[in-house]
Amino acid sequence: MARINSDPVAKLATSFSNHPFRREGLARRGVPFAAAAIIAEVSLALPPGPSSSVYTALSAGLLVGVIAAVVFLPWQRLPTWPTVLIPVVYVWSVCMLILATGKPTSGVGIIILIPLFWSILFHSRWNSFVVLTSIVLVEVITSFTPERVADVVLLRRLLLWSIVGLLATVMTHELRIRMRRTLIERESMLRRTSALASAAVELTAMRRCDDVIATVTRMAAELVSPAGTPGRRAQYTRVVGSMVRPVPMDLPLSELPNVQEVMTTGAAVNRAISAESAGEEAQEQIASLGLTHGVYVPVYSNGCIDGVLAVTTRGESVSPELFEFCKTLGHITELALENARSRELLEEQATTDELTGLPNRRAFDHLIADRPGRLEYCVLAVDLDGLKQVNDSMGHAMGDEMLIHVSRALASTFRKGDMFARIGGDEFGGLLFNADENDGRDVAMRMLAALDAASSSGASSGVSIGIASGGPESDGAFVSAAADAAMYQAKRSGGNRFVVASRLLDDDRHVVVVGG
């Protein structure tokens, strides 16, 4: 979510806070002011000419000094306060110019507004007040020399210059502040709008609900946080029964009144966090994190609230504009979660056997080909004995019941993290990780024992099992083929038994089938 700086208006907003004598754009800013001052100096050559060459030289020298200082001094490496000296010296250059003409009514005095305009446009407010004070002081000096003006004229000068200068200073600086605030707000809104558009594209393309939730919480925190401020955090909480998880630990819903209100009313809220109304455990979390305000947005799925997107802050509230952005992000999250769930369902259907609920051949082959880690593994090829006779004598419905019964009994013998899949028809496959043929024997014996126990309860069935193991670099398809060969050997030997293929070394593809 990058800050948007390409807009020239946004650049203008940023420029208000920069150094008045920064090199970028200095000529564009300074040339009009310097040109007006130079023209005023040159005008002394017109009749009747200057009355004092000393004041003329002082005026020209101060003006040249101002221009040289602006151009050559390393202002970016200096403190900010000396910058006020430039317009102040400019004011005194004008004072010398007025004295050089010999008359306060010569007409050149009007250029004393130039340093005031410069300070109002490019300096801070206190700089402008310093320049205005210098201007009023110059008006006092030029009222006594070279010609003494009447007291009422002097009073009028001081009063009008002070009032007009103060009005110009205060109003222009206030206008600058408002303009800067407006443009920064506009820039922030453009940034957030762009971020929402990017979020919609990124989130709706995700395939996992967990990825959507992890991404949306990160985006929510970034979206409502001013640039460079880490004081805001976001979390997606789900209500399961009467518990809320995670926050970061499971808590009773009653511990979080704001979340409870959203779950009850279905409406988003934006308010201060009252630690007193929260439960004891929630109070500890609120205090440890220093949370003061929060936005809570319901996220719906199939007409019901799936969870609550919470954005919490430390020390300041969330503005109404950001509140609306959070609600919009909540709606985008709803769409993204629906898309992700649809993809997960399609993937599950594509890799799950519809009858037994076990992984299918596609999932099994994919896992063999893309095994996690560099581990030994063992493949079991399993064939259900007598399924064809059951289908022929008792019907396919009974055969399906037999498949379901056998698949549940056999799947219960596998460790968590291993895989047991229905390959097709009456064939099953097992994949054991970090295992050798001895582990395969143990599982095969458990499978036969599980079917014996099931047979004693009235459901007679048996299986033929082939076992093959391989090293980290062994070809999964070759190991699987070796297990199939061992399984057919078990079937030819009468079934309801297991046969082990010789260990497949990483550089040896010769298989010898031995008895189990």
N, C-alpha and C positions, 0 to 999 in steps of 0.2 A: 504494500500500500504506500507507494511513494508520494511525497508531497508534490503538488502540481505547481511548477514554476515557469512553464512556457508562456503563460498568459502575460502580456505586457502590463495589464492592470494589476495583476498579482505582484509583478516585479516592482511596480510603483509603491504598492503597500509595503513591501519589504524595504524599499529605499528610505522610507521615513526614519528608520532606526539606524541608518548607516552614518558614517562620518561625513560632515558637510564638505570636507576637502578631499574626499576619496578620489583617486585618479580616474576611475571609470566615470565618464560623462562630465568631467570637470570643465572642459572647454565649453561644452554646450550650456552648462549652468552659469559659468562665470563671465563669458565673453559679453553678453548684453549689459551686465552691470559695469564691467570695466570700460566698455565703449562709451556708456553714458558719462562716466567720470572723465574720461579723456576728452570727450567733446566739450565738457564744461571747462576743463583746463585750457583747451585751445581757444575757447570763446573769449578768454581774456585779451587775446590779441586784437579783437575787434574794438573800434572806437567806443568809448573814450580811452580804453586800455586800462591796465592795472595801475593802481595808485601806490602800490608798495611792491618793489621787487623782492624784498625779503620774504613777505608773506607768500608771494607767488612761488618762490623757490621752496619754501617749507611745504606748501600745499603739493607741489609736484613731487618733491622728495618723499613725502609720506605716501602719496599714491603709488609711486614706483616701488617703495618698500612693501606696501600691501600686496601688489601684484607679484613681486619676487618671492615674498614669503609664502603666498598661496601656491606658487608653481614649484618652488625648490625645497621647502622644508619637508622632512619625512613625517607628515602628520599621522600616519597610521601607527608610528612607533612612539608618538607623544601622548601624554594624557589628554583627555577631552577638554578640560577647562581652558587651556590656552587658545582654543579656537575662537573664543569670544573677543580676543584682542584684535583680530582682523577687522570685523565691522566697527569696533570702537575706534581704531586708528583711522579707518575710513571716515568716520564722523569728524574726527579732528582735522583730517585733510580738507573736508568741506568747510570747516570753520576757518582754516587759513585762507581758503579760496574766497570766502565771503569778505574777510578782512582785507584781502588783496584788492578787491574791487573798490574799496573805500566807501561803499554804500550798502546798508543791509537790505535795500530794496532793489538791488541790481538784477534780481531774477534768477541768479545761479543758486540761491539758497534752497531751491526746491529739491535739488539733488541730494539733500540730506536724508530724503526718504529712501534712497537706494540701500544704504546699510540696514535700515529698519526692515525693508522688504526682504533683503537677503536673510537676515536673522529669523524673521517670521517663517520663511519658507524652508530653511535648511538647518536651523539651530534649535536648541531646546528653549522652553518657555523662559527660564531664568536668564538665558543669554539675551533674549529679546528685551527683557526688562532692563538689563544693564545697558544695552544699546539705547533704549528709550531715555534712560536717565542721562546718558551722555548727550543726547540730542537736546533735551531740555536745558542742560547746562550750557551748551553752545548757544541756544537762543538767549539765555541770560547775558552771556558775554557779548554777543553781537548786538544786544540792545543798548549797551553802554559805549561800545566803540565799533567802528570809527565815529558814529553819530549817536548821540544820546536820544533815546525815544522817551515818550511820555510814560509816566508810571502806569496809566490806564492801559496803554498799548502793551507795555511789558506784562502786566497782569493778564491781559487778554491772550497774549502769545503763550505764556506759561500754561494758562488754563486750557486753551484749545489744543495745544500740542500734547499736553498730558492726557486729556480726555480722548482725543482722536487716536493717539498712539496706543493707549490702553485698550480702547475698543478694537483697533486693528490687531493688536497682539493677542488679546484674549480670544476674540472671535475666530481669528485665523488658526490659532493653535487648537482651539476646540474643533474647528472644522477638520483639521488634519487628523486629530485623534479619532473623530467619528469616521472619517474616510478610511483611515487605517483599520479600524475595528471592522467596518463593513466589508472591506476588501479581504481581510483575513478570514472573516466568517464565510464570505463567498468562496474563498480558496479552500477552506476546510470542507464546505459543502460539496464542492466539485471533487475534492479528494475522496470524500466518503461515498458520493454517488458513483464515482469510478470504481471504488473498492467494492461497493455492493454489486455492480455489474460483473466485476471479475469474480466475486464470490459466487454469484449465481452460476456462472460458467463452470468454475472449478468444482463447486459442491455437487451440482447435478450430474457431473461426469464421474463421480466416485461410485465404486462398486460395493463398498462395505459400509454398513451403518456406523461401525466404530470409527472409521476414517472420517465420516461426515461429522460426527460429534466432536472428535478431537480437533478437526479443522475449524468448525464453526465457533468453538469456544476461544480459540486463538484469534480468529478474525474479530469476534465481538470485543475482546479486550483491546485490540489495536484500533478498532473502528471508533470507539468512544473515548480513546485516550488522546489528548493533545500530543503533538510531536515532541518526543524527548521526555515524556512523563511516564514513569512506570507505576503510577499509583492506582491502576485499575486492573481488575481481574475478572474472569468470566468462568462459569461452570454450568454444565448441563446436568440436571438432577432428574432422576426417575423416581416415581413413587411405586413401590411394590408392596401391596397390602397396606399396612400402616407404617411402613418404613420408607425413609428417603435415602437414596444412595446415588453417588457417593458425595460427601460434603466435608472432609474427605473420607469420613467413616460413616457407616450406616447409623442413622438417627431416627427416632420416632417422628412422624410427621408433625405431631403436636409441638415438637421442639422448635419448629420453624414456622411461625405464624404467617409470615409473608407468603411462603410457598403454599401453606395450607389454604390461604385465602384465594390464591390463583387457582389451585386445584378445585376449590369449591365454586368460585364465581366464573372461572374460565376467562377472566379479563386480566390484562397486563397492569402492573402497578409500578409506580416510580415514587419512592418515598425514603425518608430517613429510616435507618435501622434502629429499632428500639431493643437494646440488649435486655432490658428488664422484662419484656414480654416473651423473650425466647427461653427455651429450656436451659438447664444448668450446663450441659455439655456444649450446647450451641453458644451460650454466653462466653465460655472459655475460648472458643474459636474466634468469636467476634472480637474479643478483647486482644487476643494474641496477634490477630491480623490487623487490628486497628480500623475495622470497617465502620463506616458512618452512614452511607447511603447505598441504595441498591435499586436496580431495575429487574423486574421478574416478568418474563414473557412466556405464556403458555405455547407449547408446540403440539399441534394436533396430528393425529393419525387415525384414519378411518372414523372420523367423527368423535374420537375420544382424545383426551390429553395424554400424549406419549411421555412428556417431560416438561421441565421448566428451565428456560435459558436465563440464568441469573448473572447480572453484571454488577459488581460491587465496587465502591470507591472508598478512598481514604481522605476525609477532610472536606470534600466538596460534592455537591449534588450533581446529578445528571440533568442537563438542560432538556426542555421539551423537544427541541429539534433532535437531539441525540436519542431521546426516548422513542421518537418515531422511527429513527434509523434502526434501533434495536428491534422494534416490532416488525419492520420490514425484513430484517435478517431472520427473524423467527419464521416468517412466511416462506422465505427461501429455504430454510432448514426443513420445513414440512415437505416441500417438493423434493428436496435432495434425499430425505429419508425414504420417501415413497419410491423414488427411483432406485435407491440402493437396495431396498427390501425386494423390489421386483427382480433386480439382477441376482440377488442372493437366492431367491426362490427358483429362478430359472437355472442357476448353476447347481443348486441342490437337486432339482429334478433331472438335470442332465447327468449327474454323477451318483444318483441314488436309485436302487432297485425298487420299483413301485410295489412289488408284492411283499418283500421281506423288510424293507426299510434299510437294508444294508447298502454300503457303497457298491457301485456296479463295476463292470470291467473297465470302463473309461477311467474311473477314479483309481482303480487298482493299478492299471498299467502306468498311469501318470505318476503315481507315487513310487513305483519301482524305478521308473526312468529318472525321477528327480528326487532321489533319496536325500533326506537332511543329514548333513555332516559326513565325515569319513569314518563310517562304522561298519563292522561286520553285520551281516543280516542273514535271515533264514526265510525261505519261501516254502509254504505248504500248499500243495495242490490236493483238493478234497473233492471226492465224487460220492454222491449219495447212492447207496446200493438199493436196487429194487424199485426205483421211482416209476419206471415204465410199467412194471407189473401192476403197481397200485393204480396208475392212470387207466390201464386197460381193463382192470377188473372192478375198480370201485369208482372210476370217473376222475376227471381232471380237478374237480372241486376238492375231492379228498386228497389228491396229489398236492394241490396247493396248500392245504392244511398241514400236510406232512412237511412240506418245504418250510413253512413258517415255524413249525414246532422244532424242526431240526436246526434251523438257522439260529433260533434263540438259544438253544442248548449249547451249540458250538461257540457262538459269539461270547457266551459267558465265561469261556475258558481262556480268553485272551487278556493280556495285560492292557492297562490304560496306555494309550499312545501307540499301540500296535494296530494293525488293520485286519479285519475279516470281512471279505466281500463275496457277493454272489456274482460269479463270472458269467453265468448263463445256464438255463435249464437246470440240470441237477449238479452243476459244478460250482465249487466255491474255492476261494483262494485266501491264504493267510500270509501276512508279512510281519516278521518279527525284527525289531531293530536292536542293534548291539547284542546279537545272538548268534550262536553256532548251531551245529546239528544236534548237540545234546539238549539245547533249549527247545529245538524243534521236536525231539523225542518226548520231552516232558509235556509239551502242549498237546501232541498227538495222543499220548496216553490219557490226558485229562479229557480230551474230546471223546475218546472211546468209552471212558468211564461215565461221562455225562450222558451218552446215548444209551448205555446199559441201564443207568438209573431211570431214564425216560422209558425204556422198553419194559422195565418191571412194573411201570404204572399203566401199561396197556398200549403204548404206542411203539410198536416194534420197528426199528430201522437200524441201519448200519452204514458205515462210510469206509471208503478206501482212501488212504492218505499217502501222498508222496512228499518227501522232505529233501530239500537241497539247500546248502548254505554257500555263501560267497564272501569274499573279502571286500575291502573298501572300493577297489577298482574293478571288481567283477562286473561283467555285462549282465544287467538285470534280466533282459530277455532270455539269455542263455541259462541263467540260474532257474528261471521260471520254467523253461523247457525241460530242464533236468528234473525238476520236481514233478512235472507232468509225466515224464517217462517212468519215474519211480511209482507214481500213483497207478499207472496202467499195470505195472508189475504187481502191485498189491491187489488190484482188481482181478488179474488173471490167476492170482494165487488163492482166490476164494472170497476176497473182500473182507470188510470189517477188520482191517489191520493197517499198519503203516509200513512203508519201505523207505529206507534212507539211501539217497545217491551219495557216492563218495564226495568228499569235500572238493569244491572247485577252487583251485588256486588261481590267482589273478593272471598267471601266464600259462595256464593249463586248461584246455577245453575237452579233455578226455573224461567221459563220465562212466563210472562203473556202478551199476545198481546193485546194492547189497540188501540182504534181508533186514527186517526191522525187529 
